[in-house]
Amino acid sequence: MIRIPFEQLQQAFKSVLLQLNFPEEKAALCARIFASNSRDGVHSHGLNRFPVFVQYVKEGLVQPAVEPALQERNGILETWNGHLGPGMYNATLAMNRAIELAKANGIGGVVMQNTNHWMRGGTYGWQAADAGCIGICFTNAIAGMPAWGGTEPVLGNNPLVIAVPYEKGHIVLDMAMSQFSYGKMQEHELKQEALPVAGGYDTAGQLSTDPAAIRQSKRALPIGFWKGSGLALVLDVVLTALSGGRSTARITADKKEYGVSQCFICLHRPDMHTALVTEILNNIQGSTPASPGGHISYPGENTLKKRLRSEREGVLVNEDIWKQVQQL
């Protein structure tokens, strides 16, 4: 791992995207999101994912020049078609629209069908919180987990994001439905590290801490066992019911993750009762740490620390993958 300046990383991404016929503004936005994800320590959906994204563009699964379009308006809920555009661009526009609706009505929602991988879901939670809104968003994905009691991967590892604006650093929960996201397992695999606890099953059906074996079997372990399995299923059902878009089953049938469905919800009120929120956080962080000298963090706190360190010292990147991107 090496550190490079954020601006250099962002410019490298943008240069490649411009060569792939991305419009200038869209290339800049997507490059910023890829670089920001690495800056915040989410390497799996920053630099590490970029070569895969480029391949999807070359295969025509991601369409650089298209724009999302409004399909239906139902009060404060809108349905959009992403037309297979870049997922990060579509998601940014969708969350911006949800923010507009919430600031006008107190709540607003946008569902998007036929879009693409949004990379780090937390990006859009931070976006909502920066705008002074509570943000809730989720997406479906290609199957990567079995239903509880089954052995075949039929559930998407459908991330759920909940963000709350907070003046000392936003509260941003960004969680996959598995004990470890596939991106996190890739990070451990690249470092040749075992997972700290069992993260899924190997091809023999045994619980394993080997990230490579779990990624091969596509049998990641749901959070909370049957509870995570149920939540993954319900998120897919809600997305499909609202958007009319593709379910995990249909995405998986094509064997590549594209044309997914997503939902963006914002809530807004002028007073978010900051003093009461602070009271909650103080109560949590004032409890006794499990290890001497330990610190109990709230969701989003460590992300902000990594961001500030990256801005001071440079963004931590995998040297081999950085070389791949430079060669692109």
Protein Blocks (a to p, Z undefined) as FASTA:
>chain_A
ZZddfklmmmmmmmmmmmnopafklmmmmmmmmmmmmmnopamlmmmmmmmmmmmmmnop
acfkbccddfbdghjaccddeklpafklmmmmmmmmmmmmmmmnopacdddehiacehja
klmmmmmmmnopacddddddddfbdcehiabdfbdcddcddddddfkbpadddddfbfbd
fklmmmmmmnopacfbdcbdcfkopacfbfklmmmnopacdehilmmmmmmmmmmmmmmm
mnopacfklmmmnopaehiacdddddddfblolmlmmmmmmmmmmpccfbghiacddehj
lmmmmmmmmmmnopaddfklmmmmmmZZ
